[in-house]
Amino acid sequence: MTTTVFKGGRIIDQMGERSGDVVVDDDTGAISQVGPDLSADRVIDVAGCVVAPGFVDLHVHLRQPGGEASETIESGSRAAARGGFTAVVAMPNTDPCMDSAAVINEVLAHGRTALCDVKPSGAISIGRDGETLAPMAELAGLGVRMFTDDGTGVQDDLFMRRALEYAGSLKSDDGVPFVLAQHCEVSALSEGGVMHEGEWSSRLGLGGQPSEAEELMVMRDIALSRLTGVRVHFQHLSTAGSVAMVRAAKAGGLPVTAEATPHHFSLTDACCADYDANYKVHPPLRTASDVAAIKVGLADGTIDAIATDHAPHTPDSKERPFDQAPPGMLGLETALAVALDELDMPLTDVLAALSWQPAAIAGLAHRHGRPVEDGNPANLTVIDLDHSWEVSGVSMASRSSNTPFEGRQLRGRVRHTVLDGELVVEDGEATR
Ligand code: DOR
């Protein structure tokens, strides 16, 4: 039996803040003791650091199967662990996509040796084509709790209604509810657009995607959630209008939740001025007023979760001209520090948006984002709030290096990550 004590940290979770030592047991994978002056086989000094429940990312692209040149489940999980995440939800736009038991089983099998829990999402439609429902009940039987066609939104209104009704009729054996998550983008409006449609797209001569491409689908899905009574989770919200509609829907008692990415609350379309494809992403970087609205949405609880939309792409592909490069940016290793840098929110609220709130949305609250108390699974992150560091894509654990924060000086870094009692990141480096 190996026990480890994290000594002298500030514990912050949904119960509030307190000081105390935390003992984790490698054998049981649980927290065995929390309190003053504890001892264990191994002592790790975390004085001055925050000890918090591990983070949960509702939105990562791990690229396996099919896109292993840019990321694998192993490399993506290593990046996640270095970012403080103990669980991630893998998006289905792999090749083949996650619309069958075979592919879900393959992802689960690779996930067993990963450095964080890897929860595959299931596609809503076969081939993510928005035409034929995927075998959701079968995928649910394998443990899938989130369904999404991410990468594209479900275009057809009636198909989305049927998908919600089907998801609403599913029963999970563990009582954890299912959620349909939507990438809101009306493709008839976004087609041909490679950045936000506005002043900058005109100046740069690039095709734009108007805010309305996102907002019309947010509006429709709020209406369909009202019609069916089924939960909808809005992925990577990027516009002020979307935030306002979700705020009103929540005030009206609808079962909707939402996430926002660090890049959407820190970067604007002006970043595209030099045609650097590292700033190309879907939904696109918007205007300063959209960024401000996302921040307000996070601060007032309209947006429940910070999700990275970690989207690795090879250097070759990102070196193509802006309009031909694939959209997407890395996020796992910079999420915490960008959030701490950009958000004017109490630390507990930032941690809530990174940990226990997304854990609840993903149906993972029995294992992740739990209070730092004895008996709970030892899925933890230890943060050094004062650590200053410079972002470097090539130094990341990801197989790709397409960070939009290259060269940026950030403050706050994950020092240790504990997965089921195992120290998977020690002093900022993965241990295996
Ligand atoms: O920028 C994006 N990249 N948005 C998406 O919806 C998909 C993602 C990817 O898979 O690269």
Residues whose N, C-alpha, C, O or C-beta is under 5 A from the ligand:
A	BS01	DOR	H61 D150 G151 V281 H282 P283 A311 P327 G328
